[in-house]
Amino acid sequence: MGRDGELARLSALWDETWRGKGRRLVLSGEAGIGKSRLLRALRESLAEVSWSIRELHCREEWREMPLKATTALIERLLAFGPDDTPQERRDLLRAYLSVYHAPFCDRAYPPIEALLGIGADSPAPSGWSSRPSMPKP
C-alpha cells in the first residue's frame, strides 16, 4: 500500500471516530520510514475540523517500562513540573479530569493516580527533589 493508500486508511479511521466509533491507532516502524510525515499529512487534511491527536513516543531506555510512554503523555498533558510534589500532581489530575471528563472523574481518578504513582502512600520517585507545598488560593 502506497502513501496515498495509508493516508486514505487513516482518514477512514478518523471518519469512524468522528461518527462515534472510537478508535486507537498504533503507527509503528523503523526510524525514518515516514511515520511523522504521514501523521503530518493527516493533520493537514483535517485542518478545517476540530480534533485532538495525542502522540506517544517510545524510547529505547523505556524498553522495560511498557507503560512509560503512556505516563509520559499524561504528565505532558497535565503539565507536571519536575519539582511538583505528589499533592500538586494529584491536584492537577483532579482539576483536569473535573474540567475535561467530569462524568468519569471519580471513576477515572484512582487508576490514573496509581498509574502515575502519585498516590498519598506512593513512594517518591528516585531523585525526587521535594519542595514545600504552596497554599492553594
NUFI-483485 format. One record per residue: residue in one letter; residue number from 1; x, y negated, z of N, C-alpha, C in turn. Coordinates in Angstrom, 3 decimals, always signed. Layout:
BEGIN
 aa   i      n.X      n.Y      n.Z     ca.X     ca.Y     ca.Z      c.X      c.Y      c.Z
  a NUM        X        Y        Z        X        Y        Z        X        Y        Z
...
end
This chain:
BEGIN
 aa   i      n.X      n.Y      n.Z     ca.X     ca.Y     ca.Z      c.X      c.Y      c.Z
  m   1   +0.856   +1.168   +0.000   +0.000   +0.000   +0.000   +0.904   -1.233   +0.000
  g   2   +0.702   -2.139   -0.939   +1.485   -3.364   -1.021   +1.044   -4.378   +0.014
  r   3   +1.714   -5.521   +0.004   +1.412   -6.579   +0.975   -0.028   -7.069   +0.845
  d   4   -0.553   -7.175   -0.386   -1.936   -7.615   -0.576   -2.911   -6.618   +0.048
  g   5   -2.627   -5.343   -0.109   -3.479   -4.315   +0.484   -3.446   -4.357   +2.001
  e   6   -2.256   -4.590   +2.557   -2.131   -4.684   +4.021   -2.890   -5.896   +4.547
  l   7   -2.760   -7.030   +3.840   -3.476   -8.236   +4.256   -4.985   -8.037   +4.136
  a   8   -5.430   -7.342   +3.098   -6.862   -7.062   +2.938   -7.365   -6.191   +4.097
  r   9   -6.568   -5.214   +4.508   -6.965   -4.347   +5.632   -7.054   -5.145   +6.929
  l  10   -6.072   -6.021   +7.175   -6.116   -6.871   +8.362   -7.332   -7.786   +8.334
  s  11   -7.641   -8.332   +7.184   -8.815   -9.205   +7.046  -10.100   -8.433   +7.307
  a  12  -10.163   -7.191   +6.838  -11.350   -6.361   +7.087  -11.500   -6.075   +8.580
  l  13  -10.387   -5.792   +9.267  -10.450   -5.581  +10.715  -10.916   -6.850  +11.420
  w  14  -10.431   -7.993  +10.955  -10.850   -9.265  +11.545  -12.361   -9.457  +11.374
  d  15  -12.877   -9.160  +10.172  -14.314   -9.304   +9.922  -15.122   -8.425  +10.862
  e  16  -14.677   -7.194  +11.080  -15.372   -6.304  +12.016  -15.367   -6.891  +13.428
  t  17  -14.229   -7.430  +13.830  -14.118   -8.048  +15.151  -15.069   -9.223  +15.261
  w  18  -15.111  -10.041  +14.228  -15.978  -11.223  +14.215  -17.448  -10.825  +14.350
  r  19  -17.807   -9.655  +13.832  -19.193   -9.173  +13.927  -19.466   -8.446  +15.241
  g  20  -18.521   -8.497  +16.175  -18.762   -7.930  +17.494  -18.211   -6.541  +17.711
  k  21  -17.498   -6.010  +16.767  -16.894   -4.689  +16.916  -15.425   -4.892  +17.251
  g  22  -15.152   -5.170  +18.526  -13.796   -5.491  +18.964  -12.761   -4.502  +18.469
  r  23  -11.631   -5.017  +18.082  -10.558   -4.186  +17.547   -9.234   -4.566  +18.177
  r  24   -8.328   -3.619  +18.171   -6.937   -3.843  +18.536   -6.105   -3.423  +17.339
  l  25   -5.005   -4.084  +17.187   -4.116   -3.746  +16.090   -2.707   -3.637  +16.639
  v  26   -2.054   -2.554  +16.304   -0.645   -2.400  +16.638   +0.097   -2.443  +15.316
  l  27   +0.871   -3.477  +15.155   +1.670   -3.646  +13.947   +3.112   -3.389  +14.350
  s  28   +3.632   -2.271  +13.923   +4.987   -1.904  +14.346   +5.817   -1.490  +13.144
  g  29   +7.110   -1.511  +13.333   +8.006   -1.103  +12.268   +9.406   -1.623  +12.529
  e  30  +10.299   -1.242  +11.675  +11.689   -1.662  +11.806  +11.801   -3.171  +11.669
  a  31  +12.820   -3.730  +12.291  +13.075   -5.161  +12.194  +13.303   -5.555  +10.739
  g  32  +12.723   -6.687  +10.345  +12.985   -7.242   +9.029  +12.094   -6.752   +7.900
  i  33  +11.057   -5.944   +8.200  +10.224   -5.427   +7.106   +9.035   -6.331   +6.772
  g  34   +8.863   -7.417   +7.543   +7.819   -8.380   +7.191   +6.602   -8.402   +8.087
  k  35   +6.708   -7.860   +9.299   +5.560   -7.865  +10.217   +5.124   -9.295  +10.549
  s  36   +6.083  -10.132  +10.882   +5.759  -11.517  +11.235   +5.195  -12.271  +10.039
  r  37   +5.739  -12.039   +8.849   +5.218  -12.695   +7.643   +3.780  -12.265   +7.375
  l  38   +3.483  -11.006   +7.607   +2.125  -10.508   +7.394   +1.153  -11.175   +8.367
  l  39   +1.535  -11.280   +9.644   +0.669  -11.951  +10.613   +0.512  -13.435  +10.289
  r  40   +1.575  -14.066   +9.824   +1.503  -15.478   +9.432   +0.518  -15.649   +8.278
  a  41   +0.548  -14.739   +7.306   -0.388  -14.791   +6.179   -1.826  -14.613   +6.669
  l  42   -2.038  -13.720   +7.625   -3.381  -13.540   +8.188   -3.840  -14.821   +8.866
  r  43   -2.978  -15.417   +9.680   -3.328  -16.673  +10.346   -3.704  -17.753   +9.330
  e  44   -2.930  -17.859   +8.278   -3.206  -18.864   +7.246   -4.551  -18.612   +6.591
  s  45   -4.900  -17.340   +6.381   -6.189  -17.019   +5.759   -7.357  -17.317   +6.697
  l  46   -7.074  -17.458   +7.997   -8.120  -17.739   +8.986   -8.097  -19.193   +9.445
  a  47   -7.442  -20.049   +8.696   -7.249  -21.441   +9.120   -8.555  -22.159   +9.430
  e  48   -9.636  -21.813   +8.777  -10.915  -22.504   +8.968  -11.782  -21.874  +10.063
  v  49  -11.286  -20.815  +10.680  -12.065  -20.065  +11.670  -11.478  -20.284  +13.060
  s  50  -12.348  -20.362  +14.062  -11.881  -20.450  +15.446  -11.528  -19.036  +15.916
  w  51  -10.295  -18.831  +16.372   -9.839  -17.499  +16.734   -8.695  -17.584  +17.707
  s  52   -8.344  -16.454  +18.236   -7.202  -16.356  +19.127   -6.536  -15.009  +18.895
  i  53   -5.251  -15.044  +18.619   -4.479  -13.821  +18.449   -3.419  -13.802  +19.536
  r  54   -3.303  -12.722  +20.231   -2.272  -12.546  +21.252   -1.244  -11.571  +20.710
  e  55   -0.002  -11.961  +20.785   +1.072  -11.104  +20.291   +1.867  -10.540  +21.451
  l  56   +2.156   -9.269  +21.349   +3.032   -8.603  +22.309   +4.326   -8.268  +21.593
  h  57   +5.425   -8.600  +22.219   +6.722   -8.306  +21.635   +7.475   -7.359  +22.561
  c  58   +7.893   -6.243  +22.026   +8.651   -5.269  +22.805  +10.138   -5.547  +22.652
  r  59  +10.859   -5.204  +23.673  +12.307   -5.373  +23.666  +12.952   -4.050  +24.050
  e  60  +14.123   -3.858  +23.547  +14.844   -2.614  +23.834  +15.022   -2.410  +25.331
  e  61  +15.326   -3.476  +26.067  +15.552   -3.330  +27.511  +14.273   -2.961  +28.281
  w  62  +13.118   -3.041  +27.645  +11.855   -2.659  +28.277  +11.461   -1.220  +27.950
  r  63  +12.324   -0.502  +27.308  +12.023   +0.846  +26.836  +11.440   +1.748  +27.932
  e  64  +11.946   +1.640  +29.147  +11.485   +2.480  +30.253  +10.336   +1.837  +31.041
  m  65   +9.833   +0.709  +30.574   +8.730   -0.001  +31.239   +7.590   -0.168  +30.236
  p  66   +6.754   +0.849  +30.066   +5.768   +0.847  +28.980   +4.752   -0.288  +29.015
  l  67   +4.491   -0.884  +30.147   +3.514   -1.979  +30.210   +4.163   -3.358  +30.292
  k  68   +5.471   -3.434  +30.177   +6.165   -4.708  +30.327   +5.722   -5.733  +29.277
  a  69   +5.517   -5.323  +28.042   +5.060   -6.270  +27.021   +3.699   -6.854  +27.396
  t  70   +2.842   -6.019  +27.980   +1.521   -6.484  +28.404   +1.637   -7.464  +29.567
  t  71   +2.448   -7.133  +30.558   +2.577   -8.052  +31.696   +3.255   -9.342  +31.263
  a  72   +4.211   -9.273  +30.347   +4.863  -10.487  +29.855   +3.859  -11.385  +29.137
  l  73   +2.955  -10.785  +28.360   +1.915  -11.564  +27.683   +1.014  -12.256  +28.698
  i  74   +0.566  -11.527  +29.703   -0.313  -12.101  +30.723   +0.413  -13.212  +31.480
  e  75   +1.670  -12.994  +31.811   +2.436  -14.016  +32.522   +2.577  -15.285  +31.683
  r  76   +2.788  -15.147  +30.363   +2.851  -16.324  +29.482   +1.493  -17.005  +29.406
  l  77   +0.442  -16.218  +29.264   -0.912  -16.742  +29.158   -1.289  -17.551  +30.401
  l  78   -0.878  -17.070  +31.566   -1.204  -17.745  +32.826   -0.178  -18.812  +33.198
  a  79   +0.859  -18.957  +32.395   +1.911  -19.965  +32.608   +2.593  -19.808  +33.965
  f  80   +2.915  -18.567  +34.314   +3.650  -18.327  +35.556   +5.017  -18.990  +35.457
  g  81   +5.406  -19.660  +36.514   +6.747  -20.227  +36.592   +7.677  -19.250  +37.281
  p  82   +8.966  -19.363  +37.033   +9.912  -18.404  +37.610   +9.966  -18.467  +39.134
  d  83   +9.598  -19.591  +39.724   +9.649  -19.725  +41.179   +8.268  -19.688  +41.829
  d  84   +7.219  -19.369  +41.058   +5.878  -19.281  +41.636   +5.836  -18.159  +42.669
  t  85   +5.198  -18.428  +43.774   +5.013  -17.401  +44.797   +3.910  -16.449  +44.360
  p  86   +3.833  -15.272  +44.976   +2.726  -14.368  +44.652   +1.359  -15.035  +44.858
  q  87   +1.219  -15.832  +45.911   -0.066  -16.502  +46.145   -0.382  -17.481  +45.024
  e  88   +0.602  -18.221  +44.568   +0.371  -19.155  +43.453   -0.016  -18.392  +42.195
  r  89   +0.600  -17.260  +41.978   +0.262  -16.449  +40.810   -1.148  -15.872  +40.928
  r  90   -1.523  -15.447  +42.127   -2.895  -14.955  +42.334   -3.898  -16.070  +42.073
  d  91   -3.580  -17.279  +42.535   -4.473  -18.422  +42.307   -4.627  -18.715  +40.814
  l  92   -3.522  -18.658  +40.065   -3.583  -18.891  +38.620   -4.407  -17.818  +37.923
  l  93   -4.229  -16.567  +38.344   -5.004  -15.470  +37.761   -6.485  -15.657  +38.039
  r  94   -6.829  -15.932  +39.289   -8.243  -16.121  +39.657   -8.845  -17.287  +38.874
  a  95   -8.128  -18.403  +38.767   -8.641  -19.573  +38.052   -8.868  -19.244  +36.573
  y  96   -7.911  -18.567  +35.961   -8.044  -18.208  +34.549   -9.257  -17.307  +34.323
  l  97   -9.360  -16.254  +35.122  -10.490  -15.339  +34.957  -11.815  -16.033  +35.215
  s  98  -11.858  -16.919  +36.188  -13.098  -17.641  +36.512  -13.554  -18.525  +35.361
  v  99  -12.601  -19.129  +34.670  -12.943  -20.035  +33.572  -13.257  -19.269  +32.286
  y 100  -12.391  -18.324  +31.915  -12.498  -17.682  +30.610  -13.234  -16.347  +30.600
  h 101  -13.372  -15.727  +31.759  -14.009  -14.411  +31.812  -14.878  -14.291  +33.065
  a 102  -15.628  -15.337  +33.342  -16.420  -15.407  +34.576  -17.277  -14.165  +34.831
  p 103  -17.975  -13.622  +33.840  -18.827  -12.452  +34.130  -18.034  -11.230  +34.603
  f 104  -16.753  -11.169  +34.282  -15.941   -9.998  +34.604  -14.891  -10.277  +35.662
  c 105  -14.846  -11.500  +36.170  -13.771  -11.925  +37.063  -13.587  -10.979  +38.245
  d 106  -14.628  -10.695  +38.973  -14.495   -9.876  +40.180  -14.038   -8.450  +39.883
  r 107  -14.462   -7.911  +38.743  -14.038   -6.549  +38.371  -12.645   -6.533  +37.769
  a 108  -12.292   -7.572  +37.024  -11.005   -7.597  +36.323   -9.844   -7.979  +37.237
  y 109  -10.123   -8.791  +38.250   -9.044   -9.322  +39.082   -8.187   -8.230  +39.748
  p 110   -8.783   -7.269  +40.472   -7.942   -6.287  +41.189   -6.970   -5.494  +40.302
  p 111   -7.422   -4.942  +39.161   -6.442   -4.177  +38.375   -5.365   -5.061  +37.734
  i 112   -5.716   -6.289  +37.364   -4.699   -7.165  +36.773   -3.716   -7.616  +37.850
  e 113   -4.222   -7.904  +39.032   -3.350   -8.258  +40.155   -2.357   -7.118  +40.420
  a 114   -2.853   -5.888  +40.408   -1.988   -4.728  +40.639   -0.987   -4.552  +39.495
  l 115   -1.451   -4.701  +38.262   -0.565   -4.575  +37.106   +0.582   -5.576  +37.182
  l 116   +0.275   -6.803  +37.609   +1.294   -7.847  +37.697   +2.149   -7.734  +38.958
  g 117   +1.728   -6.879  +39.902   +2.499   -6.706  +41.131   +2.477   -7.941  +42.013
  i 118   +1.337   -8.624  +42.064   +1.251   -9.865  +42.843   +0.274   -9.757  +44.003
  g 119   -0.107   -8.535  +44.344   -0.999   -8.350  +45.472   -0.348   -8.805  +46.766
  a 120   -1.163   -9.132  +47.742   -0.650   -9.628  +49.021   +0.325   -8.641  +49.660
  d 121   +0.138   -7.347  +49.416   +1.023   -6.358  +50.016   +2.067   -5.826  +49.026
  s 122   +2.184   -6.476  +47.854   +3.188   -6.055  +46.873   +4.559   -6.571  +47.276
  p 123   +5.584   -5.754  +47.100   +6.930   -6.243  +47.407   +7.337   -7.314  +46.401
  a 124   +8.136   -8.267  +46.836   +8.628   -9.309  +45.928   +9.573   -8.672  +44.916
  p 125   +9.500   -9.134  +43.660  +10.412   -8.594  +42.648  +11.859   -8.853  +43.037
  s 126  +12.765   -7.999  +42.576  +14.178   -8.216  +42.889  +14.626   -9.533  +42.277
  g 127  +15.476  -10.225  +43.004  +15.932  -11.522  +42.538  +14.930  -12.633  +42.778
  w 128  +13.899  -12.348  +43.565  +12.837  -13.316  +43.830  +13.398  -14.497  +44.606
  s 129  +13.148  -15.692  +44.112  +13.532  -16.880  +44.873  +12.244  -17.544  +45.326
  s 130  +11.903  -17.328  +46.571  +10.621  -17.859  +47.044  +10.768  -19.323  +47.412
  r 131   +9.666  -20.007  +47.320   +9.623  -21.396  +47.751   +8.409  -21.540  +48.626
  p 132   +8.398  -22.517  +49.508   +7.234  -22.640  +50.374   +5.985  -22.944  +49.575
  s 133   +4.860  -22.423  +50.071   +3.586  -22.687  +49.420   +3.214  -24.155  +49.554
  m 134   +2.767  -24.718  +48.463   +2.306  -26.103  +48.493   +0.826  -26.095  +48.844
  p 135   +0.379  -27.021  +49.682   -1.055  -27.064  +49.970   -1.839  -27.385  +48.715
  k 136   -2.953  -26.717  +48.551   -3.810  -26.943  +47.401   -4.744  -28.103  +47.695
  p 137   -4.969  -28.984  +46.714   -5.883  -30.123  +46.950   -7.305  -29.681  +47.192
end
